């Protein structure tokens, strides 16, 4: 990690008095202007690997959430959700201990098992240690450019991967989603309550007697979310951004002939969930 020393420039002003037997020269020094504490709120990202994998953090005034992002966003899984304590001065390095939100992290199979995690901020980088499969590494995050992010969000149009058509259910087996409020079985629409701080959420699913010899394409609101081999299986999908907007959202599972999305559908299943604000 690069090190840097932030120096305060002290400007000294000399007041020169005239030479006189009845007066004395005086001198005063201007007080240095303090450098404000850094604002760490916002989005932070690690440099991606060649395969497009990286970690991404979102910091609010009192929380930090970190996710593993796979293949440039094809799959996202929550790694850490916990408390955040903002710095009160510009001293570096700045460290804080985050207490885990076990309730939120319990929904992710890739979440840390730690009760607390130490974070360090220095020279524009937030670092922390992460362990997986017996290997511990130091992850370094840099703040994403807010201007670029704003421009992208205002110009980007969501491209749907599945045509918005009223498809009929077809193919063997059943598929339904699960949330804390229930399942989508028998046409039910389970509810998920989230707050404005939630950047992603995992919804469970259950497949029964689907054709495990074909790849299942999972779409949320027409956008490809994941590809899985589902037969008699349980798993979860991570929803974020528009899929977390208040309202009803559709999850569609499709199998294609020869796993070719331009070929004929051989299986189609759908379910819906509703997002409500806490």
N, C-alpha and C positions, 0 to 999 in steps of 0.2 A: 504494500500500500504506500502511495506517495505521501510524504510528510511535508507540511508547510507550516510556517510560523506566521501568525497574523500579528503585525506590529501596529501599535498605535502611534501616530505621528503627533508629537507634542509641539505646538506652535508657541514659542515664547516671545512676548512683546516687551520691549524695553522702552521705558519712558525716560527720556533724557532731560534732566533739569539743568538750568543755568547755574554757573558757579557763583556763589554768593555767600557772604558770611552769615546771612540770616536764613538761608534755605538749604535743604539737603536733597540729594538725588534719591528718587524712589523707583522701584522696579516691581512689576507685577507679572504673573504668568497666567496665560489663558488656560482654563481647565480643558483637558482633552475630551473630545466628543466620543462617548462610548459606542462601540459597535453593537448593534442589536443582536439578540439571540437568533440563530437560524430558524427559519420556518420549514419544518420537515413534512408538513402535510402535503398530500398529493400522491402521485403514482411513481413508483421506483421500479427499475428493471435491471436484471443482470444481462450481460452480453450473451446473446444466443449462441448455441453450438451450431455446427454445420448442418445438423438435422433440424434446426429451428426450435430447439428446446431451451427454455430459460425459466427463471423464477421471477415473479412479479409481486410487488407489495403495494397495498393501498393504506395510507396513513390518514386518519382523521384526527380531530383534536384530542381524542382519548383512546383510540383503538388502532391496531395494526393487523392487517390480514395479508398472508403470503400464500401464493398458489404456485404449483408446478404447472407450467404451460408446455404442452407437447405439440410438436409439429406445427409451430406458428399458430397455435390456438385451436387445433382440431380437438384436443382434449385438454381440459383444465381440471386440476384437483386441488382442493384446499389442503395446505400444509400447516398453517399456523393462524390462529385467531386469538388475540389477546389484548392486554392493556398497553397503552402508550403514555409516557410521561414526557411532555415537551421540555426542552432546555430553557433555562431562565437567564442564561448569559451566553457569551460567545467562547467560553473556554473549551478547548479541544485537547484530547478526545472527549466526547460526551458519551456516556453509557447509561443505559437504563435496563431494568429487569422487567420483562413483560410476563404477566400472569395469564395462563391459558384459559380460554373460554371452552371448557371441556364439552359443554352441551353442543356448541356449534361444530367443534372438531370431531365429535363422535360420529358425525354423519359421513366422514371421509375416511376411506381405507388407507390413504396415504398421509394422514395427519400425524404430526409428531406426538409421541407419547409423553413428552416432558410436561411437568407442571409449570415450569417457568423457563424463560429463555432470555439470555443476555444479548443486547444489541449495542453496537458501537457506531458512532458517527464521527468521521474525521475527514477533512479535505474533500468534502462533497460526496463521500461514500458511506453508505450504511453497510455494516458487515455483521454476520452471525454464523454460527456453526450449525451444520445440519448433518444428521447421521441417517444412513439408509443401507440396509443389507450389510451392516458391520463396518461400513466405510464412513468416516467423518471428514467433511470438507468445509472450508470457509467460503461462504457465498458473499459476493460483493454486489451491491445495488447502487445504481446511479439514477438520479431524478430524471424522469421523462420530461421532455420539453413541453411545457403547458401550452405554448402558442401553437406548436405543431399538432398537439392532441386536439385542441379546440378546432383548428382548421379542418382536420380530418373528420371530426364528428359532425361538422356542419355540411360537408360535401359528400360524405360517403353514403351510398345507397345500398341497402341490404339486398343482396342478390339471392333469390330463392333457388334452391337446387331441385326442388320437387314442385311440379306445376300445381297451381291451386285449383284442383279438380275434386269433385265429389266422388271419390273412389268408393267402390263397394268392397266390403270385407271378402277376402278370398284366402284359400290355402288352409292347410291343416294347422291345428293347434290354437292356443289362445295367448294373448299378451295383455297385461295390465300394469298400471303404475301404482306406486304406493307412496303415501305421505303420512305424516303424523295424524291427519284427520281421517284417514281411511284409504280405500283403494278405488280404482276406476271400474271395478267389476260391475257388470249389469248396467253399464251406461252411467255410472255415478261420476261426478266431477269433484274429486277431492280438493280441499282448500289448503293453500300454503300461506301463512302469515309472515311477512317480512317487513323490515324497516328500511329507511332510506340509506342506511349504512351498508346494507347487504350488497356485495358486488357479485356474488355467485351462490348457487344453492344446488345441492344434490338431491335428485328425485330417484327413488328406487323403482325397479321394474322386476316383473316375474314373467318368464316365458314357459309355457307348458306344451310339450309335444309339437314344437315347431320343427321344421326341417333343418337339422344341424349340419346337413351337407351343403347348405347354401349360406352365403354371408348375408347377415341382416343389416340393412342400412337404416339408421335411426335418424329421423328428421324432427326438429322442433320448429313449429311455425313455418315449415317448408324449407328450413335451412339444415343441411347435413350436420348432425351433431356428433355422430360416432358410427363405427362399423364394428359389429360383434358377431361371433358365432353363437347363436342362441338356439337351444333345443329345449331341454328342461333346465333352465338357468335362472339365476337371480343376479342382479347387478345394479348399477346406478348410472345416471347420466348427469352431467353438470350443466346447469342452465345459467345464463348470465345476460347482461345487457337487455335487449328488447324482450327477451323471454322471461324477464323478471318484472315487466311492467304490469301494473294493476289491470286485471282482466282475465279472460279465459284463453288458454294456449293449447295447441294440439301437438301431440306426440304421435308420429306415424312410423311404423316399422314395415319395411318393404324388402322382399327378396326378388331377385331378377334371374331370368334364364342365363346360365353361365356367368353369373355375377357381373353382368354387363348392364349398367344403368340405362343404356339406350335400347336394351332388348325388352321382351315382354315381362310384365310383372307375373310372378308365380305365387306370391303371397303378399297380402296387405292387411295390416292390423292398425287400429288407431285407438287413442285414449286422450283424454283432456284433463287439465288441472286448472285451478283458478288461483290467481295471486290476489291477496288482499293486504292492505296496509295494517300494521300493528297499531 
